[in-house]
Amino acid sequence: MTTNDVADLLDVTTQTARNAIQELEAQDVLTGTTGKDRYQEFKAVDIFEILDQPLAER
């Protein structure tokens, strides 16, 4: 997801979305996936770790 995705989904400004994302990054809930400052994308680490597991381990 991007900052714009979050802003649209929550109907908030991009600055508010950016602040929320930064807080979630600080808590290790989200991580940046693109490695760039502009147009950065984020993912929820725990969710992707679960999805990467074989079905038998879930």
Order of alpha helices (4+ residues) and beta strands (2+ residues): alpha-alpha-beta-beta-alpha
